[in-house]
Amino acid sequence: MKQVPEKPNISLQEAKAHYQLSSENHKIEGGESHLAYYRDKHPQNYRTLLNYYSN
Protein backbone atom coordinates (compact mmCIF):
# COMPACT_ATOMS: atom_id res chain seq x y z
CA MET A 1 0.00 0.00 0.00
CA LYS A 2 1.18 3.51 -0.77
CA GLN A 3 2.38 5.85 1.97
CA VAL A 4 -0.26 8.49 2.73
CA PRO A 5 -0.16 11.53 4.98
CA GLU A 6 -1.36 11.04 8.54
CA LYS A 7 -3.99 13.78 8.16
CA PRO A 8 -5.92 13.40 4.89
CA ASN A 9 -6.99 16.54 3.04
CA ILE A 10 -10.51 15.26 2.42
CA SER A 11 -13.55 15.50 4.64
CA LEU A 12 -15.46 12.46 5.81
CA GLN A 13 -18.50 13.50 3.77
CA GLU A 14 -16.38 13.85 0.62
CA ALA A 15 -14.75 10.48 1.21
CA LYS A 16 -18.13 8.77 1.73
CA ALA A 17 -19.57 10.32 -1.43
CA HIS A 18 -16.48 9.43 -3.44
CA TYR A 19 -16.53 5.83 -2.18
CA GLN A 20 -20.21 5.46 -3.07
CA LEU A 21 -19.68 6.84 -6.57
CA SER A 22 -16.63 4.66 -7.05
CA SER A 23 -18.60 1.62 -5.87
CA GLU A 24 -21.32 2.27 -8.44
CA ASN A 25 -18.75 2.48 -11.23
CA HIS A 26 -16.48 -0.36 -10.09
CA LYS A 27 -16.42 -3.50 -12.18
CA ILE A 28 -15.09 -6.58 -10.38
CA GLU A 29 -12.04 -7.92 -12.20
CA GLY A 30 -10.40 -11.12 -11.13
CA GLY A 31 -12.32 -11.31 -7.88
CA GLU A 32 -10.90 -8.05 -6.52
CA SER A 33 -13.35 -6.48 -4.10
CA HIS A 34 -14.24 -2.83 -4.38
CA LEU A 35 -12.77 -2.19 -0.94
CA ALA A 36 -9.38 -3.61 -1.97
CA TYR A 37 -9.50 -1.62 -5.20
CA TYR A 38 -10.43 1.57 -3.33
CA ARG A 39 -7.69 1.05 -0.73
CA ASP A 40 -5.07 0.76 -3.47
CA LYS A 41 -6.33 3.48 -5.81
CA HIS A 42 -7.46 6.07 -3.25
CA PRO A 43 -5.38 5.54 -0.10
CA GLN A 44 -6.02 8.99 1.35
CA ASN A 45 -9.79 8.64 1.10
CA TYR A 46 -9.59 5.06 2.37
CA ARG A 47 -7.69 6.21 5.46
CA THR A 48 -10.33 8.88 6.17
CA LEU A 49 -13.07 6.24 6.07
CA LEU A 50 -10.99 3.75 8.05
CA ASN A 51 -10.30 6.29 10.79
CA TYR A 52 -13.98 7.14 11.05
CA TYR A 53 -15.23 3.56 11.20
CA SER A 54 -12.43 2.42 13.54
CA ASN A 55 -13.50 4.83 16.29
N, C-alpha and C positions, 0 to 999 in steps of 0.2 A: 504494500500500500504506500502511496505517496506521502511525503511529509507535508503536513498542513499546519498553519499557524494555530497556536493555542486558542486565540480568540477569533472566531470567524467573523467576517465582515457582512454577514447576512442575518436578517432577523429570523426568528422562529416562524413567523407567518409566511415569509418569503420562501423559506426552506420547505415548509409543508406544501405550499402551492406548487413549487417547482417539482417536488417529489410526485405529487398527484398527477401533474401534467406529464411528467416523464413516464410514470407508470402506464398511463393511457396510451402512450406512443411506443412503449417498449415491446419488442417482439422477442420472444424467448428463442435463443439460439444455442443449441448444444446443451440444453438443460440448465443454463445459467439463470438464476433467479434475478428478478428485478432488483432486489436489495443488494445482491453481490455486484451487479452491474452499476448501480447507483453509487455504491461505496467506492468503486474503482474510478468511475468517470467524474464524480462530483464529491471528492473527499471533504471539502469544506462544508458543503451543505449536509452531508452525511453526519459529520461531527456535531453540527448544530442540533440535528434531530436526535442523535445518540445521547448527547448531553441532556436534552430535555426529557427523554423517556427513561433515562437512567436514574433520574432524581425522584 
